Amino acid sequence: MLKTTERPLLKKESITKKIKTMKKLGLLLALLISAFAFTTLKAADPTLSLDLNSGYVYYAGVASDTCGIGDTVQYVTIQPNKLNKVFYSFKVSLHKVSGTGINRTILQARKHSTDTWTNIATVRTWQTSADTAFITNQTSTLQTYREYRLQISKTTGTLKTKINYVEAIFQY
C-alpha cells in the first residue's frame, strides 16, 4: 500500500539506486580485504650487504623480527661482498617475548644465488626463560661463501622470540 506522499520508483531510478548500493558494498568489501591483508603481511626478512672495504655489520632487530606464533622461521641474510676468502664471527642476541618451548639458531651459507643453503655451523638450541646470545666463529679455515644466513626457528612449544641484534665480522 502506498502512502499518498510516496510515489513508486521508476525503473531508471530503481536501477540507479541499486548501482549506488552495489558501489557502497564493493567499497566496503575492498576496505575489509585490504585491512585483512595488511594485518597478515609480514615484513621481508632483512638482507644486509657490506661495503667492499668494510668488515663489520650490525643489525638491530625490529618489531617484525619475531619468531614463534604465526611465523615459525626468521632469517637474516648477510652478503660480505669480499673478493678474498674470509674468516667470520657472528653473534645473534635473542629476546624471549613469551611462552615456553625450544628455538634453534643455525648459520647457513651458499656460494651462488641458485644454490641451496648449507648448514655450516653447529645448530644451537635455546630453551630458557631469559634472553640469550650465540656466537659462531670460523677462525681456522678461510671461507668462500657469497652469502651467509642466520635461521632462527621455533621447533616446539609456544616460545616466541625477537631478534635483539645480529653482528657479523669478516676478516681476510
Backbone as CSV, one residue per row, in Angstrom:
resi,resn,N_x,N_y,N_z,CA_x,CA_y,CA_z,C_x,C_y,C_z
1,MET,0.834,-1.161,0.000,0.000,0.000,0.000,0.887,1.234,0.000
2,LEU,0.632,2.155,-0.864,1.416,3.371,-0.962,0.771,4.465,-0.140
3,LYS,1.632,5.216,0.506,1.126,6.419,1.166,0.946,7.469,0.095
4,THR,0.181,8.427,0.408,-0.113,9.441,-0.600,1.102,10.281,-0.935
5,THR,2.073,10.392,0.021,3.251,11.204,-0.261,4.323,10.413,-0.994
6,GLU,4.238,9.076,-1.018,5.230,8.269,-1.712,4.764,8.009,-3.132
7,ARG,5.723,7.892,-3.992,5.379,7.529,-5.348,6.205,6.298,-5.717
8,PRO,5.762,5.439,-6.542,6.534,4.254,-6.915,7.780,4.669,-7.712
9,LEU,8.872,3.934,-7.485,10.102,4.246,-8.210,9.952,3.874,-9.674
10,LEU,10.465,4.717,-10.485,10.503,4.401,-11.896,11.615,3.392,-12.123
11,LYS,11.599,2.715,-13.209,12.577,1.679,-13.495,14.000,2.235,-13.489
12,LYS,14.218,3.395,-14.063,15.542,4.009,-14.141,16.039,4.384,-12.742
13,GLU,15.174,4.932,-11.906,15.556,5.301,-10.538,15.906,4.065,-9.730
14,SER,15.182,2.982,-9.931,15.427,1.734,-9.221,16.803,1.176,-9.566
15,ILE,17.157,1.191,-10.832,18.464,0.702,-11.272,19.575,1.591,-10.717
16,THR,19.396,2.898,-10.749,20.397,3.831,-10.215,20.615,3.582,-8.730
17,LYS,19.549,3.371,-7.991,19.652,3.124,-6.555,20.396,1.815,-6.285
18,LYS,20.130,0.789,-7.080,20.821,-0.488,-6.916,22.309,-0.350,-7.209
19,ILE,22.640,0.414,-8.229,24.047,0.619,-8.587,24.782,1.329,-7.453
20,LYS,24.174,2.344,-6.876,24.795,3.062,-5.757,25.005,2.132,-4.567
21,THR,24.026,1.295,-4.274,24.149,0.338,-3.179,25.268,-0.661,-3.469
22,MET,25.359,-1.155,-4.679,26.413,-2.098,-5.060,27.790,-1.453,-4.949
23,LYS,27.917,-0.192,-5.337,29.190,0.511,-5.223,29.610,0.620,-3.763
24,LYS,28.647,0.952,-2.894,28.952,1.057,-1.462,29.388,-0.287,-0.896
25,LEU,28.704,-1.354,-1.270,29.076,-2.689,-0.805,30.449,-3.100,-1.332
26,GLY,30.721,-2.780,-2.594,32.020,-3.079,-3.184,33.143,-2.337,-2.485
27,LEU,32.924,-1.070,-2.179,33.919,-0.286,-1.469,34.155,-0.841,-0.073
28,LEU,33.093,-1.206,0.612,33.210,-1.784,1.941,33.974,-3.099,1.896
29,LEU,33.675,-3.943,0.924,34.362,-5.209,0.763,35.854,-4.995,0.468
30,ALA,36.171,-4.050,-0.392,37.568,-3.741,-0.710,38.316,-3.251,0.530
31,LEU,37.686,-2.420,1.328,38.309,-1.944,2.560,38.566,-3.083,3.533
32,LEU,37.618,-3.978,3.677,37.792,-5.121,4.581,38.912,-6.044,4.112
33,ILE,38.967,-6.315,2.816,40.022,-7.176,2.279,41.389,-6.537,2.460
34,SER,41.524,-5.256,2.179,42.826,-4.599,2.325,43.230,-4.513,3.792
35,ALA,42.283,-4.292,4.688,42.614,-4.259,6.121,43.109,-5.615,6.574
36,PHE,42.482,-6.683,6.122,42.920,-8.035,6.476,44.296,-8.325,5.902
37,ALA,44.545,-7.927,4.655,45.837,-8.173,4.020,46.956,-7.472,4.768
38,PHE,46.748,-6.236,5.190,47.797,-5.501,5.887,48.072,-6.058,7.271
39,THR,47.095,-6.659,7.912,47.348,-7.216,9.237,48.027,-8.567,9.158
40,THR,47.937,-9.264,8.019,48.546,-10.581,7.913,49.891,-10.546,7.181
41,LEU,50.243,-9.436,6.569,51.519,-9.360,5.874,52.668,-9.273,6.864
42,LYS,53.784,-9.914,6.525,54.979,-9.870,7.348,56.038,-9.109,6.562
43,ALA,56.791,-8.323,7.261,57.876,-7.602,6.599,58.880,-8.621,6.051
44,ALA,59.533,-8.270,4.971,60.529,-9.155,4.381,61.696,-9.344,5.342
45,ASP,62.281,-10.555,5.298,63.451,-10.812,6.119,64.584,-9.898,5.656
46,PRO,65.362,-9.360,6.595,66.405,-8.406,6.214,67.573,-9.063,5.481
47,THR,68.127,-8.345,4.506,69.352,-8.740,3.826,70.328,-7.583,3.967
48,LEU,71.501,-7.871,4.533,72.497,-6.839,4.798,73.684,-7.043,3.874
49,SER,74.184,-5.974,3.281,75.351,-6.043,2.411,76.449,-5.154,2.956
50,LEU,77.660,-5.653,2.949,78.803,-4.875,3.405,79.453,-4.163,2.232
51,ASP,80.082,-3.028,2.510,80.920,-2.370,1.512,82.151,-3.230,1.297
52,LEU,82.781,-3.053,0.168,83.977,-3.837,-0.149,85.072,-3.619,0.900
53,ASN,85.173,-2.409,1.443,86.236,-2.096,2.409,85.824,-2.323,3.858
54,SER,84.592,-2.717,4.086,84.096,-2.898,5.449,84.141,-4.369,5.836
55,GLY,84.377,-4.614,7.110,84.396,-5.987,7.596,83.415,-6.211,8.729
56,TYR,82.545,-5.239,9.001,81.646,-5.333,10.149,80.243,-4.877,9.767
57,VAL,79.255,-5.598,10.236,77.870,-5.193,10.028,77.098,-5.454,11.319
58,TYR,76.191,-4.531,11.631,75.343,-4.629,12.817,73.903,-4.422,12.386
59,TYR,73.049,-5.305,12.829,71.627,-5.190,12.519,70.849,-5.181,13.824
60,ALA,70.150,-4.101,14.092,69.292,-4.020,15.270,67.922,-4.560,14.885
61,GLY,67.463,-5.556,15.602,66.175,-6.162,15.298,65.034,-5.164,15.399
62,VAL,63.997,-5.383,14.630,62.801,-4.548,14.660,61.627,-5.399,15.141
63,ALA,60.494,-4.776,15.369,59.337,-5.470,15.936,58.899,-6.675,15.100
64,SER,59.056,-6.602,13.791,58.614,-7.710,12.936,59.592,-8.883,12.944
65,ASP,60.738,-8.746,13.594,61.723,-9.829,13.669,61.393,-10.795,14.797
66,THR,60.171,-11.291,14.805,59.766,-12.238,15.836,59.561,-13.609,15.224
67,CYS,59.780,-14.600,16.019,59.661,-15.976,15.591,58.887,-16.726,16.660
68,GLY,57.901,-17.474,16.261,57.176,-18.261,17.243,55.719,-18.402,16.906
69,ILE,54.912,-17.413,17.190,53.479,-17.520,16.966,53.155,-16.979,15.576
70,GLY,52.639,-17.826,14.723,52.301,-17.415,13.367,53.462,-17.577,12.407
71,ASP,54.616,-17.080,12.753,55.795,-17.163,11.899,56.821,-18.027,12.616
72,THR,57.080,-19.221,12.101,57.951,-20.151,12.817,59.417,-20.061,12.404
73,VAL,59.737,-19.297,11.356,61.127,-19.160,10.920,61.418,-17.700,10.613
74,GLN,62.570,-17.234,11.058,63.028,-15.870,10.782,64.446,-15.970,10.221
75,TYR,64.751,-15.207,9.182,66.078,-15.223,8.564,66.691,-13.827,8.591
76,VAL,68.020,-13.792,8.720,68.792,-12.580,8.485,69.923,-12.990,7.545
77,THR,69.928,-12.414,6.345,70.934,-12.753,5.335,71.992,-11.665,5.282
78,ILE,73.263,-12.089,5.200,74.381,-11.135,5.147,75.248,-11.472,3.946
79,GLN,75.508,-10.453,3.127,76.374,-10.602,1.965,77.665,-9.839,2.238
80,PRO,78.783,-10.553,2.473,80.026,-9.855,2.830,80.663,-9.066,1.688
81,ASN,80.379,-9.417,0.426,80.937,-8.708,-0.739,82.458,-8.594,-0.677
82,LYS,83.112,-9.695,-0.428,84.577,-9.732,-0.354,85.153,-10.453,-1.568
83,LEU,86.272,-9.955,-2.063,86.948,-10.595,-3.180,87.816,-11.746,-2.709
84,ASN,88.209,-11.721,-1.447,89.080,-12.748,-0.879,88.275,-13.707,-0.006
85,LYS,88.901,-14.826,0.331,88.319,-15.729,1.322,88.346,-15.024,2.675
86,VAL,87.418,-15.394,3.553,87.303,-14.681,4.831,87.152,-15.636,6.008
87,PHE,87.541,-15.143,7.173,87.145,-15.726,8.446,85.903,-14.963,8.876
88,TYR,85.078,-15.570,9.715,83.883,-14.861,10.157,83.615,-15.091,11.632
89,SER,82.853,-14.171,12.180,82.338,-14.290,13.535,80.933,-13.674,13.536
90,PHE,79.952,-14.457,13.952,78.556,-14.000,14.027,78.095,-14.044,15.473
91,LYS,77.349,-13.043,15.861,76.701,-13.049,17.172,75.245,-12.666,16.968
92,VAL,74.352,-13.482,17.508,72.926,-13.180,17.448,72.401,-13.144,18.875
93,SER,71.683,-12.079,19.185,71.088,-11.904,20.506,69.581,-12.026,20.372
94,LEU,68.994,-12.914,21.179,67.560,-13.177,21.123,66.898,-12.765,22.431
95,HIS,65.694,-12.253,22.309,64.910,-11.817,23.465,63.657,-12.678,23.560
96,LYS,63.424,-13.264,24.735,62.205,-14.044,24.936,61.041,-13.080,25.077
97,VAL,60.017,-13.252,24.251,58.821,-12.427,24.313,57.784,-13.104,25.204
98,SER,57.509,-14.380,24.930,56.506,-15.090,25.723,56.583,-16.582,25.448
99,GLY,55.889,-17.364,26.265,55.715,-18.786,26.033,56.876,-19.643,26.492
100,THR,56.750,-20.937,26.208,57.795,-21.914,26.516,57.980,-22.806,25.301
101,GLY,59.114,-23.438,25.207,59.396,-24.324,24.080,60.859,-24.259,23.710
102,ILE,61.149,-24.652,22.482,62.538,-24.699,22.017,62.659,-23.940,20.702
103,ASN,63.638,-23.060,20.624,64.017,-22.405,19.372,65.414,-22.880,19.000
104,ARG,65.742,-22.776,17.735,67.100,-23.126,17.326,67.634,-22.067,16.384
105,THR,68.939,-21.895,16.423,69.635,-20.941,15.569,70.678,-21.707,14.755
106,ILE,70.677,-21.478,13.449,71.589,-22.175,12.552,72.264,-21.149,11.653
107,LEU,73.576,-21.275,11.464,74.282,-20.455,10.475,74.368,-21.263,9.192
108,GLN,73.880,-20.675,8.105,73.891,-21.322,6.803,74.659,-20.455,5.816
109,ALA,75.077,-21.071,4.696,75.803,-20.304,3.680,75.574,-20.937,2.309
110,ARG,75.862,-20.138,1.293,75.840,-20.639,-0.083,76.796,-19.799,-0.921
111,LYS,77.310,-20.409,-1.999,78.262,-19.712,-2.863,77.578,-18.987,-4.012
112,HIS,76.497,-19.540,-4.523,75.788,-18.955,-5.659,74.322,-18.755,-5.289
113,SER,73.695,-17.774,-5.891,72.316,-17.433,-5.519,71.321,-18.552,-5.816
114,THR,71.673,-19.473,-6.710,70.780,-20.585,-7.025,71.083,-21.830,-6.196
115,ASP,72.142,-21.816,-5.414,72.487,-22.959,-4.561,71.510,-23.069,-3.402
116,THR,71.396,-24.265,-2.868,70.608,-24.433,-1.649,71.468,-24.017,-0.460
117,TRP,70.812,-23.605,0.617,71.528,-23.194,1.815,72.081,-24.428,2.526
118,THR,73.342,-24.338,2.984,74.010,-25.427,3.689,74.303,-24.986,5.106
119,ASN,74.014,-25.855,6.079,74.376,-25.556,7.469,75.887,-25.628,7.598
120,ILE,76.518,-24.565,8.093,77.981,-24.543,8.197,78.460,-24.419,9.642
121,ALA,77.552,-24.419,10.582,77.946,-24.329,11.989,77.008,-25.207,12.812
122,THR,77.394,-25.444,14.024,76.595,-26.262,14.929,75.237,-25.609,15.178
123,VAL,74.203,-26.425,15.162,72.860,-25.940,15.476,72.811,-25.615,16.967
124,ARG,72.337,-24.434,17.299,72.207,-24.017,18.700,70.739,-24.063,19.086
125,THR,70.412,-24.781,20.147,69.030,-24.803,20.616,68.911,-23.933,21.853
126,TRP,67.749,-23.366,22.028,67.516,-22.435,23.125,66.198,-22.763,23.781
127,GLN,66.260,-23.112,25.060,65.070,-23.395,25.851,65.315,-22.782,27.225
128,THR,64.887,-21.563,27.390,65.209,-20.846,28.612,64.155,-19.793,28.898
129,SER,64.234,-19.210,30.046,63.272,-18.165,30.408,63.900,-16.777,30.345
130,ALA,65.101,-16.686,29.819,65.793,-15.391,29.768,66.321,-15.141,28.360
131,ASP,66.792,-13.925,28.123,67.414,-13.588,26.844,68.703,-14.392,26.704
132,THR,69.148,-14.563,25.472,70.373,-15.314,25.237,71.100,-14.767,24.015
133,ALA,72.359,-15.147,23.874,73.152,-14.760,22.700,74.010,-15.951,22.286
134,PHE,74.165,-16.123,20.986,75.011,-17.177,20.451,76.110,-16.544,19.616
135,ILE,77.311,-17.106,19.738,78.440,-16.652,18.920,78.926,-17.844,18.108
136,THR,79.112,-17.643,16.815,79.632,-18.671,15.924,80.832,-18.092,15.199
137,ASN,81.980,-18.774,15.314,83.222,-18.287,14.706,83.787,-19.313,13.735
138,GLN,84.498,-18.831,12.747,85.339,-19.664,11.897,86.645,-18.897,11.743
139,THR,87.645,-19.307,12.516,88.922,-18.586,12.513,90.093,-19.474,12.115
140,SER,89.812,-20.687,11.643,90.917,-21.562,11.259,90.977,-21.832,9.758
141,THR,89.846,-21.804,9.070,89.812,-22.069,7.629,89.115,-20.912,6.924
142,LEU,89.777,-20.325,5.953,89.169,-19.240,5.181,87.981,-19.778,4.374
143,GLN,86.922,-18.982,4.292,85.684,-19.390,3.630,85.447,-18.577,2.359
144,THR,84.761,-19.192,1.398,84.499,-18.516,0.117,83.009,-18.345,-0.166
145,TYR,82.188,-18.332,0.833,80.742,-18.199,0.611,80.380,-16.766,0.234
146,ARG,79.412,-16.647,-0.672,78.937,-15.334,-1.104,77.862,-14.776,-0.188
147,GLU,77.078,-15.657,0.422,76.016,-15.233,1.331,75.997,-16.114,2.571
148,TYR,75.710,-15.483,3.693,75.527,-16.172,4.964,74.114,-15.859,5.444
149,ARG,73.515,-16.818,6.151,72.159,-16.600,6.632,71.996,-17.220,8.018
150,LEU,71.478,-16.414,8.925,71.103,-16.923,10.230,69.640,-17.316,10.169
151,GLN,69.351,-18.532,10.559,67.976,-19.020,10.587,67.594,-19.238,12.044
152,ILE,66.568,-18.553,12.495,66.038,-18.725,13.837,64.663,-19.358,13.668
153,SER,64.449,-20.502,14.285,63.177,-21.191,14.084,62.631,-21.756,15.387
154,LYS,61.311,-21.803,15.454,60.640,-22.429,16.587,60.475,-23.897,16.249
155,THR,60.930,-24.781,17.136,60.799,-26.207,16.865,59.663,-26.837,17.659
156,THR,59.463,-26.418,18.904,58.368,-26.959,19.705,57.830,-25.884,20.633
157,GLY,56.609,-26.108,21.107,56.030,-25.235,22.120,55.492,-23.926,21.579
158,THR,55.349,-22.978,22.504,54.776,-21.670,22.172,55.783,-20.545,22.376
159,LEU,57.077,-20.883,22.443,58.107,-19.874,22.676,58.119,-18.865,21.539
160,LYS,58.003,-17.601,21.884,58.051,-16.511,20.905,59.274,-15.664,21.227
161,THR,60.154,-15.494,20.254,61.381,-14.726,20.462,61.482,-13.603,19.440
162,LYS,62.295,-12.625,19.769,62.558,-11.485,18.897,64.068,-11.333,18.773
163,ILE,64.523,-10.975,17.596,65.958,-10.715,17.402,66.277,-9.360,18.006
164,ASN,67.179,-9.334,19.006,67.658,-8.059,19.546,68.627,-7.422,18.562
165,TYR,69.644,-8.198,18.180,70.615,-7.707,17.204,71.396,-8.865,16.616
166,VAL,72.018,-8.594,15.473,72.942,-9.520,14.825,74.192,-8.727,14.492
167,GLU,75.332,-9.279,14.850,76.627,-8.685,14.499,77.407,-9.687,13.667
168,ALA,78.096,-9.202,12.674,78.951,-10.085,11.866,80.259,-9.365,11.583
169,ILE,81.350,-10.125,11.715,82.697,-9.600,11.421,83.333,-10.526,10.408
170,PHE,83.904,-9.938,9.364,84.595,-10.694,8.335,86.034,-10.183,8.263
171,GLN,86.998,-11.109,8.309,88.407,-10.764,8.210,89.072,-11.623,7.144
172,TYR,90.045,-11.032,6.477,90.793,-11.810,5.484,92.267,-11.481,5.568
